[in-house]
Amino acid sequence: MKQIAWFFKWILKAAIFFTLFAFALNNQHDATVRFFFGQQWTAPLVLVVLSAFAIGLLIGVLGMVPRWWQHRRAATRDSRATSEKTTPTQPPHGI
């Protein structure tokens, strides 16, 4: 059963790769992105789409960083509080 799932996973990965590859081959025409003040960038359409995706990904990650730091600080604080509760304040009497 594991081998069948592994096989289907690789079939899905191959299908996604070939779909994206065909998209890239079919969209090699130049596209012009016009910025402010008359600036423009001309590149193949697939690079424009890839750049937009990468910029969106970067903005999303940067937007999540403060929340990640907040959760990390809370987890560190909780683990310290838990370790302080479990450590004995006085040594055992036999030592």
Helices and strands as residue ranges (DSSP letters): H 2-26, E 30-34, G 36-38, E 40-44, H 45-86
